[in-house]
Amino acid sequence: MKREKLKLYYVFKILVSSILFYASLKFENVAGKRLIVLAFSFIIYILIGVIRESVIKKERLYLFSFLIDVGVIFFLESNSKYLINYFLHIFYILILLEASLLLRRKQSFFVSIITLGVSLSKYFILIYYKRSLSSVSEMMFFGVISIFIVSIIYFSQYYKEEKEKKDVLYAELLSAHKNLKEYSEKVERLATIEERNRIARDIHDTLGHDMTALLMQLELASRFIDKDINQAKNILLELKDSTRENLVKVREIVQTLNPDEDICKGIKSIEELVEEFCKKTGVKANLNIEGDMVKANPSVNITIYRIVQESMTNAVRHGKANEINIIIRYMPNRISFRIYNNGLVEKEIKEGFGLKAMRERVETLDGRIYFSNHEMFTVEGFLPLEVKGND
């Protein structure tokens, strides 16, 4: 309970308690010694409440202070002229309310049971000495009212505690979501950096080497231009072929830099890729789509796109192929692919960066990919249409 609200409650408690106590004194016309005893007891009751909040820190003493409250009210009732003083009886309800506000549910329930028992004890005494229907009815009335109040307090505290647990859990979930988002952004940044580093290595290892070779060939051609014109022509022809190859490599790198959002259109993106590749390289590429096309997860479309892109690039770069066949088949719960070419076939397949990247992409999506070199180099495999953990 907040400090400001607690202060307001104690002002309210002292005000209501003072009115009730004054009414009980007027009801009995108290005077003399008994007035001093009752007034002193009432002051003790008020002081206990003040001390409880300002001084007592230990949990057991805090709980015990409520039991002292019950004892003080019982003492006030015991010194009353009448067996039942309704004004004093209301003090028990104040104790129930205060316990519900300041104690945990189990502790509050314990205090409520003690308070309930003590407050009804006088009715048992009344029935013992005076068995009448009115006495029993009165006891049952106040008993039901008290039990009703205790029940309301108990369930309201239960609801309050459950709400606090949910609030804590919600706060933890928000924190976890924030951390996960930050982690995801960090991973994305690292992936971007890694991709840039890979492209930089590719440029350095391929274009850098080839451009150095081109420069040396140009110097060699310049030496032969006056001495042996035919030899110079042959060197320039080789330079032309090398330059064309390097231009293809540059275009491949530019294509790799295209954002994934531009290649999420499924088959349409692949058709555009194949058409553009044929125009740029002069290679014949046959794209066959089988089955009924269905909407696939964006990650699946991106992966299929990258596999086709890498397979065509490898076919021209390493296999010197002039014809590539691409078969994509849609099935009820998966997409299969098969890409083969008429290029040179090596005896042993060595998985370089490109093939490893394809395998990692496919296996990340719970798919499978296989490479074979029987007669023609072939890339084939499948991907599930829906990917676990993605919407």
N, C-alpha and C positions, 0 to 999 in steps of 0.2 A: 504494500500500500504506500502511495507517495506521501511525502512528508507534509505537504500542504493539506491534502485531504485528511490526513491523520489528525492534524491540529483542529481542523473543522469538526471532525468527529468527536474529539474530546470536549470541545466547547459545547457541542450538542449534548453529549453524554452528561456533562456536569449540570447543564441547564435543565434537562429532563429529569435527572436524578434529584436535583434540588426541589423541583416542583412536586415530584412524587413523594419525596420525604416530608416536605412541608404539609402536603395533603394528608399523609398518614398520621402526622402529629395532630393535626386539626381533627381528624376522624376519631382519634382516641382521647383528645384533650389531655395530652401528656404534660406533666409538670414535675418539679422536684428532681430527685435523684435520677429517676428513670429517664427524664429528658436529657440529663447530662450524659448518661450511659448511651442512649440512642444517638445523640448528636456526635459523641466521640466515635462511636462505631461507624457512623456515616462518613465522618471525616477520614477515618482509616480506609474505608472503601474507595473514596475519591483519590486519596494519596497513593494507594496501591496501583491504580490505573496510570497515574502520572509517573511513578517510579518504574513501572514495568517498561515503559517506552524509553525513558531517559537514562536509566541506570542498568537494568538487567540485560545481560547479553547472552548468558548461558541458556541453552535450549530447555533444560530440565527445570531450572528456576523460573523461566518464563512461563512454562506450562503450569508449574506449581502455584504461581501467582493467581491464576484463574480459579484454582481450587480454594485459595484463601478468600477470593471474592465470594464464592459460594458459601464458605463458612461464615463470613461476616454477615451476609444477608440472612442466613439461617439463624445467626445470633440475634439479629434485629427482630426477626419473626418470633423468636423464643421469648423476647422481652416485650412483646406486644401484649396489650390488654386482651386482645381477641386471638383466638386460635388461628383464624384466617383474616389477614389484613390484605385486601386486594391491591392496595397501592404498593405494598412491599413485594407482593407476588410478581409484579411487573418487572422488578429488578432482575429476576431470573431470565426473563426474555432479553433484557439488555445484555446480560452475560453471554447468552447464546449468540446474539448478533455480533458482539465484540470478538468472541472466539472464532466465529466464521470468517471475520475480516482479517484477523491477525495470525491465526494458526493454520497449519497444514490440515488437509482433510481428515486424516486418521486421528491427529491430536484433537482437532475440533470435535470430532465424533465422540471421542472419549470424554471430553469436558461436557458435551451435550448430554450424554447418558448420566453422568454424575449429577449434573444440574437438574435434569428431569426427575431423577430419583429423589433428590433432596426436596425439590419443590412440591412433590406429591406426597411426601412423607406425612405431612400434617393432615392430609385427607384420610390416610390409613388410621391415624390416631383418632380422628373425628368419627370414623365409622366404627372403630373399636368401642368407643364410649357411647356413641349415639347412632345406632343402626336405623337409618331412615332412607326412604327413597330419594329425598332431596339431597342428602349427603352423598349418596352413591352417584346420583345424576350429576351433581356438581363436580365430583372427582373425575367422572368419565368425561365430562365436558372439557375441563382443563387438561386432562390427560390427552385427549384426542387433539386439542389445540396445540399442546406442547409437542406431541409426536409429529404433527403436521409441520410445525415450524422446523423441528430437527430434520425432517425428511427433505424439506425445501432447501435448507442450508446445506445438507450433505450433497444433494444432487447438483446444486448450484456450484458448490466447490469442485465437484467432480468435473462438471462442464468447464469450469474455469481452468483447472489443471490440464485437461485435455486440450483446450484451446492454446494454452501456453506451450504445451508439447508440440502442437502443430505449428505454432509460430516459430518455435526454435528450429523445427525440422525444415520449415519453409525457408528460414534464413540460411540454414546450412545448404539447402538445395540451390538457393540463389548464389551463395558463395562458390559452391561446386561448379555451377553453370558458368560463373564468371571465370573461375580458374581454368575450366575446360576450354572456354572460348579463347582465353589468352594462350593456352597451350596449343590449341588448334592453329591460331594465327602465327605462333612461333614456329610450329612445324611447317606451315605453309611458306613462311619466309625462308626457313632453312632449305626446304625443297626447291624454292626458286633459286636460292644461292647455289645449291648443288647442281641444278640444271644449267645455270649460267657457267659454272666452273667446267661442267662437262663440255658445253659448246665451245668454251675457250680452249679446252684441251684438244677438241676435235679440229678447231681452226688452226691451232699451233702445229698439231701432229700431221695434218693433211695439207691444208692450204699453205702453211708456212714452208713445209718441206718442198711442195710442188712449185711454189713461187720462186724458191731459191734455185730449183732445177731449171725453171724457165729462164731465169736471169743468166744462168751459166750457159744455156743453149743459145740465148741471144748473143752473148759475148763470143761464143764459138762461131755462130753464123757470121758475125761481123768480121771475124778473122778470115773466113773462107770466101767472103763475098768477092774479093779481088783475085784470089788464088784459084779457087775451084767453085765456079758458080753452081754446078750440079749438086755438089755436096752441100752448099749453102741452102739450095732449094729443098733438099731432103730434110735438113735440120729445121727449116721453117715450116714444112709440112707437119713434122713431128710436134713442133711448137703449137701449130693450129689445133691438132688433136688434143694435146695436153691442156691447152687453154679452154677448149670446149668441155673437157672433163671437169676442170676446175670450176667452170661456170655452173655446171650441174650440181657440184658440191655446194656452191654458194646458195643456190636456189633451195637445196635440201635443208640447209641450215635456216634459211628464212622461213621455210614451211614449218620447221620444228618450233620456231618461235611463235607461231600462230597460237593465240589463246584457245583453250579447250572449248570456250563458249561458242566459237565459230565452227566447231566440228561436231556439235551435238545433234545435228539434223538427221542422223542415221544414214540410210542408204544414199540419200541425196548428196550428202557431204562426200561420201566415198565415190559416187559417180563423177562429181566435180573434180576430185583428186585424181582419179584415173584419166579423165579426159585431159586435164592440164598436164599430167605427167607424159602422156603420149605426144602432145604438141611440143613439149620442151625437149624431149629426148629422141623422138622419132621411133620409139619402141611400140610395137603392137601389144596392147593389153586388152584381154577379153574378160569382161565382168559378167558373171551369170548369177542371178538371184533366184533361188528356188524356195518354194513354199509360200504360205500366206504371211506377208509382212505384218508384224505386230509391234506395238510400242514397247521399247526396251528401256531399261535403266540408262540414264545419261552416261554413267561410268562405263557401261558395256559398249555403247556407241563410240565413245572416245577410244576405248581399247581396240575395238575392231578397226577403227580408222588408222590408229598408229601401227597396227600389225600389217595392214595392207601397204601403208606408206613405207615402212621399214623393209618389207619383203620386196617391193618393187625396186627400191633403192639398192638393196643388196644384189638383186638379180642383174642390174646394169653395172654396178660398180665392181663386184667381185666375179660374177658369172659371165659378164659380157653378153648377156641374153638380148635377143631382139624380139622375143615373144613371151608374154606372161599371161597365165590363165588364173583367174580369181573366181572361186565358187563360194558363195555365201548361202547357207541353207537355214531357213526358219523352221523350227520345230515347236511343239506345244510349250515346252518349258526351257528351251535353250536355243542358242544360235551356234551352228557349226561353220567352220571356214576351212578352205583348202586352197593354197596358193602354190603354184609350181611354174617353172620356166624352162626354156630350152638352152640355158647357158651352160658354162663349164661346170663339171661336177668334181669336187675334191674327194679323195678317198676317205678322208677322216673329217668329221664335222668338228670344228673348233668354235665354241660359243664365245664370241667376242662381246663387246659392250652392247651392240644392237640386239643380238639374240637373247642375251641375259635380260636386257630391259623388257623384251617381249614376254619372256617367261615370268618375270616378276609381276608385270601388269596383269597377266592372265591369272596367275595363282592367287594374287591378292583378291580377286573377285570370285574365288572358288572354281575357277575353270581349269582346263588342261590344254597344253600345247606340246606338239611333237615336231622334231626336225628329222628328215630322212634324205638320203642322197642316192637312192636306187634309180638309176637311169637319169632322173631329173631331181634337182633339189626341190624339196617340198616342205611347206609349212602348213600344218593342219592341227585342228583342235576344236574346242567348243567353249562357250561361255553361258552361264545361266541368264535367263531374261531378267530375273529379279535378283538383287544382291542383298544379302543379309546386312542389316544395320543401316540401310539407305532407304530413303523415302522415294 
